Amino acid sequence: MKGKILIVDDQFGIRILLNEVLQKEGYNTYQAANGIQALEIVSKHSPDLVLLDMKIPGMDGIEILKRMRVIDKEIRVIIMTAYGELDMIQEAKDLGALTHFAKPFDIDDIRSAVKEYLPLSNTL
């Protein structure tokens, strides 16, 4: 396996799409529909990279990111948002997010970013 990726999005279709694409690339994937599930997966499975939607009911992406950092301060995160909320994007980057994608995103751009931020040499 190339590495473990957690996909966090409340939209089922986006989770399934990203899951299929990343599994075909050889990654081991996990899916979470909300912040509680995401934090449980981070605690139990220590993913190498997280694709995190910013707009999730209950616990937004910023709160999820803050709590993930408590569990694993080195966790790598790419954020996704359907909204052009520059303040939220900047706050996420201040918290260590690597980059962001606006929805609808180009799946090839996501695939390239995953390869860039999760190189083979950094995974077991």
C-alpha positions as CSV (number, residue, x, y, z in Angstrom):
1,M,0.0,0.0,0.0
2,K,1.1,3.5,-0.8
3,G,-0.3,5.0,2.4
4,K,-3.5,5.6,4.4
5,I,-5.9,8.4,3.4
6,L,-8.9,9.6,5.3
7,I,-11.7,11.2,3.3
8,V,-14.0,13.4,5.4
9,D,-17.1,14.8,3.7
10,D,-20.8,14.8,4.5
11,Q,-21.6,14.3,0.9
12,F,-21.8,10.5,0.2
13,G,-21.1,10.9,-3.6
14,I,-17.9,12.8,-3.0
15,R,-16.6,10.3,-0.5
16,I,-17.4,7.4,-2.9
17,L,-15.7,9.1,-5.8
18,L,-12.6,10.0,-3.9
19,N,-12.5,6.5,-2.3
20,E,-12.7,4.7,-5.7
21,V,-10.1,7.0,-7.4
22,L,-7.6,6.7,-4.5
23,Q,-8.0,3.0,-4.0
24,K,-7.3,2.5,-7.7
25,E,-4.1,4.4,-7.1
26,G,-3.2,1.9,-4.4
27,Y,-4.0,3.8,-1.3
28,N,-5.7,2.4,1.7
29,T,-8.7,4.6,2.3
30,Y,-11.1,5.4,5.2
31,Q,-14.3,7.4,5.0
32,A,-16.0,9.7,7.6
33,A,-19.3,11.5,7.2
34,N,-18.7,13.8,10.2
35,G,-16.2,15.0,12.7
36,I,-16.8,12.4,15.3
37,Q,-16.1,9.5,12.8
38,A,-13.1,11.4,11.5
39,L,-11.5,11.8,14.9
40,E,-12.1,8.1,15.7
41,I,-10.4,7.0,12.5
42,V,-7.4,9.4,13.2
43,S,-7.1,7.9,16.7
44,K,-7.4,4.3,15.6
45,H,-5.7,4.2,12.2
46,S,-3.3,7.2,12.0
47,P,-3.9,8.1,8.4
48,D,-1.0,9.6,6.5
49,L,-3.2,12.2,4.8
50,V,-6.6,13.6,5.3
51,L,-8.9,15.1,2.6
52,L,-11.1,17.3,4.7
53,D,-14.3,19.2,3.7
54,M,-14.7,22.5,5.5
55,K,-18.5,22.6,5.6
56,I,-19.7,19.6,7.6
57,P,-22.8,19.9,9.8
58,G,-22.2,19.6,13.5
59,M,-18.4,20.1,13.6
60,D,-17.0,22.2,10.9
61,G,-13.7,21.5,9.2
62,I,-11.7,24.0,11.3
63,E,-12.8,22.4,14.5
64,I,-12.1,18.9,13.1
65,L,-8.6,20.1,12.0
66,K,-7.9,21.6,15.4
67,R,-8.9,18.3,17.2
68,M,-6.9,16.2,14.7
69,R,-3.8,18.3,15.5
70,V,-4.3,17.4,19.2
71,I,-4.3,13.7,18.3
72,D,-1.5,13.9,15.7
73,K,0.3,17.2,15.4
74,E,2.1,16.1,12.2
75,I,-1.0,14.9,10.3
76,R,-1.1,16.1,6.7
77,V,-4.4,17.7,5.6
78,I,-5.8,18.9,2.3
79,I,-9.0,20.9,2.6
80,M,-11.9,21.0,0.3
81,T,-14.7,23.6,0.2
82,A,-17.6,24.5,-2.0
83,Y,-17.4,28.0,-0.7
84,G,-15.0,30.8,-1.4
85,E,-14.6,31.6,2.2
86,L,-11.1,33.0,2.3
87,D,-11.0,33.5,6.1
88,M,-11.8,29.8,6.6
89,I,-9.2,28.7,4.0
90,Q,-6.6,31.0,5.6
91,E,-7.4,29.7,9.1
92,A,-7.0,26.1,7.9
93,K,-3.7,26.9,6.3
94,D,-2.6,28.7,9.6
95,L,-3.4,25.4,11.3
96,G,-1.2,23.5,8.9
97,A,-3.4,22.6,6.0
98,L,-1.2,21.9,3.0
99,T,-3.4,23.2,0.2
100,H,-7.1,23.6,-0.7
101,F,-9.5,22.7,-3.5
102,A,-12.7,24.4,-4.4
103,K,-15.7,22.2,-5.2
104,P,-16.4,21.1,-7.8
105,F,-12.7,20.0,-8.1
106,D,-10.9,18.3,-10.9
107,I,-10.3,14.7,-9.8
108,D,-6.9,14.7,-11.5
109,D,-5.8,17.8,-9.5
110,I,-6.7,15.9,-6.3
111,R,-4.8,12.8,-7.5
112,S,-1.8,14.9,-8.2
113,A,-1.9,16.7,-4.9
114,V,-2.1,13.4,-3.1
115,K,0.9,12.1,-4.9
116,E,2.8,15.3,-4.1
117,Y,2.0,15.3,-0.4
118,L,2.1,11.6,0.2
119,P,5.2,10.4,-1.6
120,L,6.1,6.7,-1.4
121,S,9.3,7.4,0.6
122,N,7.3,8.8,3.5
123,T,5.1,5.8,3.9
124,L,5.7,2.3,5.3
